Amino acid sequence: MVFDRRKEIETDIQIKEIEKEMSVSEVMNKTVVTMDINTDVPVIAREMVRYNVGSVIITEKGEAMGIITERDLVRDIVTKDKKPSRVHASKIVSTPLVTVKPTTSVIEASGIMLKSDIKRLPVLENGDIVGIVSNTDILMVTPGLSTILKDLIEMNRESLFATREGEGPEFNSGICESCGYYSEDLEMVNGRLLCRDCRDVEEDYYD
């Protein structure tokens, strides 16, 4: 359709404008908390609270090797009813560490998040972590990006909802219709395809 083609062109133009104008160094959080891989969970949690951050970079022999987020603490400790003091970072750290350069554009960083199904990217410069950029950081300073992602969802809605003949709908991977980010764990909730995090929020809202 002509309308769809026009929207695709407008979206491409918007992406190029944002990509040209802004790098992750302009939006990243420069507060970086690093902890050794043998640190126990309570210490990690206290440091998150102390510095008001949502993630901690985990190091081994002084080298950054992974990341632990608030979500990891909830998923791997709280929901499994484990005693935090008995769990070390090595048991819940997410690896490998996916990083970007300070000069990486916010659009490219968003693409990496989508592809890797993550919401935070450490920013690496000369071997050192100099900041962390999250999907929220990007969307807060580039509100047009949220609109672009919604447009992409609408343009691909037909293929998202297409089903094989004689089978029910299967939704595994794609773009979450709430946060706008790629997920390999989509499920239909109240008529929308949602990732696990957004499903949790939706369930808490209706409880």
Secondary structure as UniProt FT lines:
FT   HELIX           2..21
FT   HELIX           24..26
FT   STRAND          34..36
FT   TURN            37..38
FT   HELIX           41..51
FT   STRAND          55..60
FT   TURN            61..62
FT   STRAND          63..69
FT   HELIX           70..73
FT   HELIX           74..78
FT   TURN            79..81
FT   HELIX           84..86
FT   HELIX           89..91
FT   TURN            102..103
FT   HELIX           106..116
FT   STRAND          120..125
FT   TURN            126..127
FT   STRAND          128..134
FT   HELIX           135..141
FT   HELIX           143..155
FT   HELIX           157..160
FT   TURN            165..166
FT   STRAND          174..175
FT   TURN            177..179
FT   STRAND          182..183
FT   STRAND          187..189
FT   TURN            190..191
FT   STRAND          192..194
FT   HELIX           196..206
//
